[in-house]
Amino acid sequence: MAYHIGEHKPVKKKPIGAHLKLRLLMVGVAAICLFLGLVHSPHQIGYASWFAMPIYYVGLVQLAVLLILFALIPFSWLERTTRWLWLDRKGKRPSPR
């Protein structure tokens, strides 16, 4: 696609549902974390790694809730927020638009 020098290059729009696999993966990992966290919650602390590092099952439930919330938020909102949070080279914040 041709574009003028000094102007923005045209960006191809992604089709609807382009991030569906990523969202399903996030929900799947959240379901596993939620299941493990709720099944083992009476034990409070478990050991489930080669190095016998402790796993706090309440933390797994919190991670599951966070992953589900990120799967529900549109990626454009996350992209716009991160772009707004990064400072410009001149030290000014870019507009959130």
Secondary structure, 3 states (H helix, E strand, C coil): CCCCCCCCCCCCCCCCCCCHHHHHHHHHHHHHHHHHHHHCHHHCEEECCCCCCEEEHHHHHHHHHHHHHHHHCCHHHHHHHHHHHCCCCCCCCCCCC
